[in-house]
Amino acid sequence: MRVLQHADAVRSFVRDVLGFSSVVAGGGWLIFALPPAELAAHPTEEAAHHELYLMCDDIHATVDELKGKGVEFSRPISDERFGLITAIEMPGGGELALYEPKHPSPLSPNG
């Protein structure tokens, strides 16, 4: 049951390493609370796709903290037009992007 093992590993990672709280929705399914989020829709000439990015105020401090918990990153921090970005290696494969935005945020008091 390799798929189940990956799901269990991801659940443990999100709960124990990232520290997100959850509720049991039945049948062992955990539903995680996420930190506040932003959504932006950008025009593109390519096929549409969606990505989930975790945000932080200080990417270097966050990466250091997560590395201290054994988290591995799939790419180094890069300086992009919209912010500093890296990606967390997820258990079982895949990645979860992490970025420190350069743009104003609707979550901050000054927008």
C-alpha positions in Angstrom: 0.0 0.0 0.0 2.6 2.5 -1.2 0.0 5.3 -1.8 -1.3 5.0 1.8 2.2 5.2 3.1 2.8 8.4 1.2 -0.5 9.9 2.5 0.5 9.0 6.0 4.0 10.5 5.5 2.5 13.7 4.1 0.0 14.0 7.0 2.7 13.5 9.6 5.0 16.0 7.8 2.3 18.7 7.6 1.2 18.0 11.2 4.5 17.4 13.0 7.0 19.4 11.0 5.1 22.3 9.5 2.9 22.4 12.7 -0.5 22.8 10.9 -3.5 21.9 13.1 -6.1 19.5 11.8 -9.4 17.8 12.5 -10.3 14.2 11.7 -13.0 14.2 9.0 -13.8 10.5 9.4 -12.1 7.4 8.2 -8.7 8.7 9.3 -8.8 11.7 6.9 -7.2 14.8 8.3 -8.2 18.2 7.1 -5.5 20.8 7.8 -6.0 24.5 8.6 -3.7 26.6 6.5 -2.2 29.9 7.3 -3.8 33.0 5.8 -3.4 32.9 2.0 -3.6 35.2 -1.1 -4.9 34.4 -4.5 -3.6 36.0 -7.7 -4.7 35.4 -11.2 -2.1 36.2 -13.8 -2.5 36.3 -17.6 -0.3 33.7 -19.4 0.2 32.6 -22.9 0.8 29.0 -21.7 -1.7 26.5 -20.6 -3.4 27.4 -17.4 -2.0 25.8 -14.2 -2.3 26.4 -10.5 0.3 26.2 -7.7 0.1 26.5 -4.0 2.8 28.6 -2.3 3.3 29.0 1.4 4.3 32.5 2.4 6.7 33.7 5.0 8.1 37.1 6.2 11.8 36.0 6.1 12.6 33.1 3.8 16.2 32.7 5.0 15.1 32.3 8.6 12.2 30.0 7.7 14.4 27.8 5.6 17.0 27.6 8.4 14.2 26.7 10.9 12.8 24.0 8.6 16.2 22.6 7.9 16.7 22.3 11.6 13.6 20.0 11.6 15.1 17.9 8.9 13.2 19.4 6.0 14.9 19.1 2.6 14.5 21.6 -0.2 14.3 20.7 -3.9 15.7 24.0 -5.1 17.8 26.8 -3.8 16.3 30.2 -2.9 16.0 32.3 -6.1 15.2 36.0 -6.5 12.2 36.3 -8.8 10.3 39.4 -9.8 7.5 38.8 -7.3 9.7 37.5 -4.4 12.2 35.1 -3.0 11.2 31.5 -3.7 12.3 28.0 -2.9 10.5 24.6 -2.6 10.1 22.0 0.1 10.6 18.4 -0.8 7.4 16.5 0.2 7.4 13.0 1.4 6.6 10.6 -1.4 7.6 13.1 -4.1 6.5 16.5 -5.3 7.3 19.9 -3.8 5.5 22.7 -2.0 6.7 26.2 -2.9 7.7 28.7 -0.2 8.1 32.4 -0.9 8.8 35.7 0.7 6.7 38.2 -1.4 8.1 41.6 -2.6 4.7 42.9 -3.5 2.2 44.5 -1.1 -0.1 42.0 0.6 -3.8 42.3 1.3 -2.9 40.5 4.6 -0.8 43.3 5.9 -2.4 46.4 7.6 -0.8 48.7 5.0 -1.9 46.5 2.0 
